[in-house]
Amino acid sequence: MSRRDELLARARATKGFMPEDEGLALSAHAERLGAARPGGTWLEVGAWCGKSALYLGLAAEATGSLLYSLDHHRGSEETQPGWEHFDPDLLDERDGRLNTLPHWQRTIADAGLEASVVGIVGESTLVARHFAQPLDLLFIDGGHGAAVAWADHRAWTPKVVPGGLLVIHDVFPDPADGGRPPYEIYLDALGAGHREVAAVGSLRVLRAPG
């Protein structure tokens, strides 16, 4: 089995909410960017158990890029007890709260991606205030509540370099298909001059202006 096939198999088997066609598109566009801009700095907002980090990590490893994978690892509203996407296997028995960090760490370690994927544990906007490195690629896939999604967008999108990629997950034009905030920040990015490069399922790939 090739290294690529190994990592894709791991991505398919990892807990998460990204369909395979969207994960493959995310990886392909990241690798294309990395080939044009090797050694770049990438960041994802929202890591869960590491599924998207494997798709992006594959591309980062292949192009000498570095992915920062950011999450507070306590889950978002829709993953808490009593909600649709709650997973009891992710509860921390000591305090009864969700904790996806050990699962993320195991995912990245078992995949041998620790040299290409670096975890950041913390609240998104707090980290953003202290993160000065420009980003060649930003993937927004954090909480989907209005306050959280807009805060992630406003804190991180300005850090994307001209010509870099802004990728947004769970963009549903039809309200019947999903929450509105990711779609709203997608529209805001288009209005600010970002150009759509690809749309696969709910994944939108945009090119930053400049």
TIKOLTI-301217 format. One record per residue (C-alpha): residue number from 1; residue in three letters; x, y, z. Coordinates in steps of 0.001 Angstrom, whole numbers, always signed. Layout:
! residues N
+-----+------+---------+---------+---------+
! pos ! code !       X !       Y !       Z !
+-----+------+---------+---------+---------+
! NUM !  ALA !       X !       Y !       Z !
...
+-----+------+---------+---------+---------+
//
This chain:
! residues 210
+-----+------+---------+---------+---------+
! pos ! code !       X !       Y !       Z !
+-----+------+---------+---------+---------+
!   1 !  MET !      +0 !      +0 !      +0 !
!   2 !  SER !   +1344 !   +3422 !    -926 !
!   3 !  ARG !   +1711 !   +6181 !   +1641 !
!   4 !  ARG !   -1179 !   +8064 !     +23 !
!   5 !  ASP !   -3454 !   +5017 !    +116 !
!   6 !  GLU !   -2511 !   +4387 !   +3737 !
!   7 !  LEU !   -3425 !   +7915 !   +4830 !
!   8 !  LEU !   -6654 !   +7919 !   +2833 !
!   9 !  ALA !   -7663 !   +4623 !   +4421 !
!  10 !  ARG !   -6974 !   +6089 !   +7849 !
!  11 !  ALA !   -9017 !   +9187 !   +6995 !
!  12 !  ARG !  -11983 !   +7077 !   +5941 !
!  13 !  ALA !  -11835 !   +5118 !   +9221 !
!  14 !  THR !  -11487 !   +8155 !  +11535 !
!  15 !  LYS !  -14453 !   +9637 !  +13393 !
!  16 !  GLY !  -15727 !  +12782 !  +11739 !
!  17 !  PHE !  -18373 !  +14465 !   +9637 !
!  18 !  MET !  -16639 !  +14928 !   +6277 !
!  19 !  PRO !  -17839 !  +12817 !   +3335 !
!  20 !  GLU !  -15045 !  +11172 !   +1381 !
!  21 !  ASP !  -15585 !  +13177 !   -1811 !
!  22 !  GLU !  -15211 !  +16410 !    +153 !
!  23 !  GLY !  -12129 !  +15128 !   +1965 !
!  24 !  LEU !  -10509 !  +14115 !   -1304 !
!  25 !  ALA !  -11254 !  +17534 !   -2799 !
!  26 !  LEU !   -9820 !  +19259 !    +269 !
!  27 !  SER !   -6653 !  +17196 !     +11 !
!  28 !  ALA !   -6293 !  +17676 !   -3753 !
!  29 !  HIS !   -6641 !  +21459 !   -3640 !
!  30 !  ALA !   -4254 !  +21676 !    -700 !
!  31 !  GLU !   -1685 !  +19563 !   -2499 !
!  32 !  ARG !   -2027 !  +21644 !   -5650 !
!  33 !  LEU !   -1455 !  +24790 !   -3615 !
!  34 !  GLY !   +1470 !  +23181 !   -1784 !
!  35 !  ALA !   +3108 !  +22199 !   -5045 !
!  36 !  ALA !   +2927 !  +25815 !   -6208 !
!  37 !  ARG !   +3917 !  +27188 !   -2787 !
!  38 !  PRO !   +5999 !  +24499 !   -1076 !
!  39 !  GLY !   +6768 !  +24873 !   +2606 !
!  40 !  GLY !   +3649 !  +26930 !   +3271 !
!  41 !  THR !   +1754 !  +27466 !   +6516 !
!  42 !  TRP !   -1767 !  +26079 !   +6741 !
!  43 !  LEU !   -4340 !  +26154 !   +9524 !
!  44 !  GLU !   -7641 !  +24415 !  +10153 !
!  45 !  VAL !  -10181 !  +25722 !  +12641 !
!  46 !  GLY !  -12005 !  +22693 !  +14023 !
!  47 !  ALA !  -10145 !  +19413 !  +14352 !
!  48 !  TRP !  -12493 !  +16957 !  +16132 !
!  49 !  CYS !  -10748 !  +13551 !  +16024 !
!  50 !  GLY !   -8382 !  +14350 !  +13153 !
!  51 !  LYS !  -10254 !  +13270 !  +10035 !
!  52 !  SER !   -9710 !  +16502 !   +8085 !
!  53 !  ALA !   -6174 !  +16738 !   +9489 !
!  54 !  LEU !   -5391 !  +13454 !   +7740 !
!  55 !  TYR !   -6689 !  +14720 !   +4398 !
!  56 !  LEU !   -4743 !  +17954 !   +4794 !
!  57 !  GLY !   -1774 !  +16234 !   +6418 !
!  58 !  LEU !   -1356 !  +13993 !   +3398 !
!  59 !  ALA !    -967 !  +17099 !   +1230 !
!  60 !  ALA !   +1216 !  +18890 !   +3773 !
!  61 !  GLU !   +3620 !  +15957 !   +3996 !
!  62 !  ALA !   +3822 !  +15673 !    +220 !
!  63 !  THR !   +4683 !  +19362 !    -252 !
!  64 !  GLY !   +6779 !  +20145 !   +2818 !
!  65 !  SER !   +4010 !  +22342 !   +4220 !
!  66 !  LEU !   +2933 !  +22600 !   +7859 !
!  67 !  LEU !    -652 !  +22301 !   +9066 !
!  68 !  TYR !   -1712 !  +23792 !  +12376 !
!  69 !  SER !   -4811 !  +21964 !  +13609 !
!  70 !  LEU !   -6722 !  +24183 !  +16054 !
!  71 !  ASP !   -9500 !  +23124 !  +18410 !
!  72 !  HIS !  -10482 !  +23491 !  +22059 !
!  73 !  HIS !  -11478 !  +19812 !  +21824 !
!  74 !  ARG !  -14611 !  +20238 !  +23954 !
!  75 !  GLY !  -17021 !  +19920 !  +21045 !
!  76 !  SER !  -19556 !  +22351 !  +19632 !
!  77 !  GLU !  -23204 !  +22773 !  +20540 !
!  78 !  GLU !  -24494 !  +20068 !  +18218 !
!  79 !  THR !  -22085 !  +17440 !  +19620 !
!  80 !  GLN !  -23055 !  +17831 !  +23286 !
!  81 !  PRO !  -25166 !  +15293 !  +25243 !
!  82 !  GLY !  -28749 !  +15291 !  +24048 !
!  83 !  TRP !  -27900 !  +16700 !  +20622 !
!  84 !  GLU !  -27889 !  +15003 !  +17223 !
!  85 !  HIS !  -24149 !  +14364 !  +16872 !
!  86 !  PHE !  -23343 !  +13386 !  +20455 !
!  87 !  ASP !  -20885 !  +10479 !  +20756 !
!  88 !  PRO !  -20635 !   +8997 !  +24265 !
!  89 !  ASP !  -17251 !   +7451 !  +23432 !
!  90 !  LEU !  -15778 !  +10962 !  +23495 !
!  91 !  LEU !  -16827 !  +11819 !  +27044 !
!  92 !  ASP !  -14089 !  +12356 !  +29619 !
!  93 !  GLU !  -15054 !  +10194 !  +32597 !
!  94 !  ARG !  -13285 !  +12514 !  +35030 !
!  95 !  ASP !  -15414 !  +15597 !  +34415 !
!  96 !  GLY !  -18248 !  +14421 !  +32153 !
!  97 !  ARG !  -17260 !  +16776 !  +29333 !
!  98 !  LEU !  -16394 !  +15978 !  +25750 !
!  99 !  ASN !  -12668 !  +15670 !  +25103 !
! 100 !  THR !  -11556 !  +14815 !  +21583 !
! 101 !  LEU !   -7884 !  +15686 !  +22137 !
! 102 !  PRO !   -6648 !  +12164 !  +23006 !
! 103 !  HIS !   -8404 !  +10824 !  +19908 !
! 104 !  TRP !   -6864 !  +13537 !  +17710 !
! 105 !  GLN !   -3405 !  +12876 !  +19154 !
! 106 !  ARG !   -3700 !   +9144 !  +18514 !
! 107 !  THR !   -4938 !   +9742 !  +14966 !
! 108 !  ILE !   -1965 !  +11926 !  +14055 !
! 109 !  ALA !    +607 !   +9771 !  +15863 !
! 110 !  ASP !    -623 !   +6509 !  +14343 !
! 111 !  ALA !    -521 !   +8127 !  +10897 !
! 112 !  GLY !   +3080 !   +9241 !  +11392 !
! 113 !  LEU !   +2151 !  +12851 !  +10639 !
! 114 !  GLU !   +3576 !  +14603 !  +13695 !
! 115 !  ALA !   +6215 !  +16352 !  +11567 !
! 116 !  SER !   +3559 !  +17781 !   +9235 !
! 117 !  VAL !    +581 !  +18407 !  +11547 !
! 118 !  VAL !    +891 !  +20408 !  +14765 !
! 119 !  GLY !   -1992 !  +20648 !  +17207 !
! 120 !  ILE !   -3020 !  +23885 !  +18903 !
! 121 !  VAL !   -5414 !  +23520 !  +21836 !
! 122 !  GLY !   -7370 !  +26633 !  +22679 !
! 123 !  GLU !  -10228 !  +28965 !  +21854 !
! 124 !  SER !  -10029 !  +30077 !  +18235 !
! 125 !  THR !  -10185 !  +33864 !  +18547 !
! 126 !  LEU !   -7813 !  +33910 !  +21517 !
! 127 !  VAL !   -5205 !  +31982 !  +19550 !
! 128 !  ALA !   -5782 !  +34172 !  +16495 !
! 129 !  ARG !   -4883 !  +37309 !  +18442 !
! 130 !  HIS !   -1434 !  +35864 !  +19115 !
! 131 !  PHE !    -868 !  +34147 !  +15759 !
! 132 !  ALA !   +1179 !  +36374 !  +13470 !
! 133 !  GLN !   +2180 !  +33910 !  +10731 !
! 134 !  PRO !    +452 !  +34558 !   +7374 !
! 135 !  LEU !   -1505 !  +31587 !   +6061 !
! 136 !  ASP !   -1282 !  +30037 !   +2620 !
! 137 !  LEU !   -4368 !  +27954 !   +3385 !
! 138 !  LEU !   -7181 !  +28347 !   +5917 !
! 139 !  PHE !   -9853 !  +25705 !   +6456 !
! 140 !  ILE !  -12835 !  +26842 !   +8542 !
! 141 !  ASP !  -14784 !  +23942 !  +10025 !
! 142 !  GLY !  -15404 !  +24931 !  +13636 !
! 143 !  GLY !  -18681 !  +25541 !  +15446 !
! 144 !  HIS !  -21634 !  +26395 !  +13243 !
! 145 !  GLY !  -23478 !  +28764 !  +15568 !
! 146 !  ALA !  -23628 !  +32310 !  +14226 !
! 147 !  ALA !  -21408 !  +33885 !  +16875 !
! 148 !  VAL !  -18738 !  +31190 !  +16619 !
! 149 !  ALA !  -18649 !  +30923 !  +12816 !
! 150 !  TRP !  -18467 !  +34679 !  +12303 !
! 151 !  ALA !  -15811 !  +35026 !  +15001 !
! 152 !  ASP !  -13649 !  +32380 !  +13302 !
! 153 !  HIS !  -14098 !  +34047 !   +9923 !
! 154 !  ARG !  -13281 !  +37553 !  +11174 !
! 155 !  ALA !  -10306 !  +36392 !  +13224 !
! 156 !  TRP !   -8601 !  +34141 !  +10679 !
! 157 !  THR !   -9606 !  +35035 !   +7106 !
! 158 !  PRO !   -7570 !  +38287 !   +7085 !
! 159 !  LYS !   -4450 !  +36188 !   +7735 !
! 160 !  VAL !   -4711 !  +34416 !   +4352 !
! 161 !  VAL !   -2069 !  +35684 !   +1924 !
! 162 !  PRO !   -3061 !  +37056 !   -1498 !
! 163 !  GLY !   -3665 !  +34124 !   -3799 !
! 164 !  GLY !   -3947 !  +31708 !    -882 !
! 165 !  LEU !   -6898 !  +29407 !    -274 !
! 166 !  LEU !   -9855 !  +29894 !   +2042 !
! 167 !  VAL !  -11835 !  +26668 !   +2382 !
! 168 !  ILE !  -15184 !  +26594 !   +4193 !
! 169 !  HIS !  -17050 !  +23426 !   +5164 !
! 170 !  ASP !  -20788 !  +22818 !   +5610 !
! 171 !  VAL !  -21906 !  +25510 !   +3190 !
! 172 !  PHE !  -25575 !  +24836 !   +2406 !
! 173 !  PRO !  -27388 !  +27318 !    +152 !
! 174 !  ASP !  -30722 !  +25663 !   +1031 !
! 175 !  PRO !  -31614 !  +26235 !   +4711 !
! 176 !  ALA !  -33334 !  +22848 !   +4741 !
! 177 !  ASP !  -29965 !  +21153 !   +4294 !
! 178 !  GLY !  -28051 !  +22740 !   +7171 !
! 179 !  GLY !  -27260 !  +25757 !   +9304 !
! 180 !  ARG !  -26836 !  +29207 !   +7775 !
! 181 !  PRO !  -23654 !  +30659 !   +9341 !
! 182 !  PRO !  -21107 !  +28807 !   +7140 !
! 183 !  TYR !  -23104 !  +29858 !   +4073 !
! 184 !  GLU !  -23232 !  +33431 !   +5325 !
! 185 !  ILE !  -19479 !  +33684 !   +5858 !
! 186 !  TYR !  -18981 !  +32126 !   +2420 !
! 187 !  LEU !  -21112 !  +34901 !    +911 !
! 188 !  ASP !  -19195 !  +37487 !   +2909 !
! 189 !  ALA !  -15891 !  +36162 !   +1555 !
! 190 !  LEU !  -17211 !  +36338 !   -2014 !
! 191 !  GLY !  -18333 !  +39885 !   -1386 !
! 192 !  ALA !  -14843 !  +40758 !    -150 !
! 193 !  GLY !  -13263 !  +39606 !   -3406 !
! 194 !  HIS !  -12519 !  +35934 !   -2840 !
! 195 !  ARG !  -13070 !  +33865 !   -5988 !
! 196 !  GLU !  -14666 !  +30445 !   -5911 !
! 197 !  VAL !  -12336 !  +27760 !   -7249 !
! 198 !  ALA !  -14388 !  +24654 !   -6512 !
! 199 !  ALA !  -17587 !  +23414 !   -4884 !
! 200 !  VAL !  -17819 !  +19762 !   -3834 !
! 201 !  GLY !  -20801 !  +18820 !   -1708 !
! 202 !  SER !  -20811 !  +21338 !   +1132 !
! 203 !  LEU !  -17134 !  +22218 !    +653 !
! 204 !  ARG !  -16248 !  +25582 !    -917 !
! 205 !  VAL !  -12724 !  +26406 !   -2045 !
! 206 !  LEU !  -12011 !  +30117 !   -2528 !
! 207 !  ARG !   -8956 !  +32004 !   -3778 !
! 208 !  ALA !   -8005 !  +35053 !   -1736 !
! 209 !  PRO !   -7863 !  +38328 !   -3694 !
! 210 !  GLY !   -4587 !  +39828 !   -4778 !
+-----+------+---------+---------+---------+
//
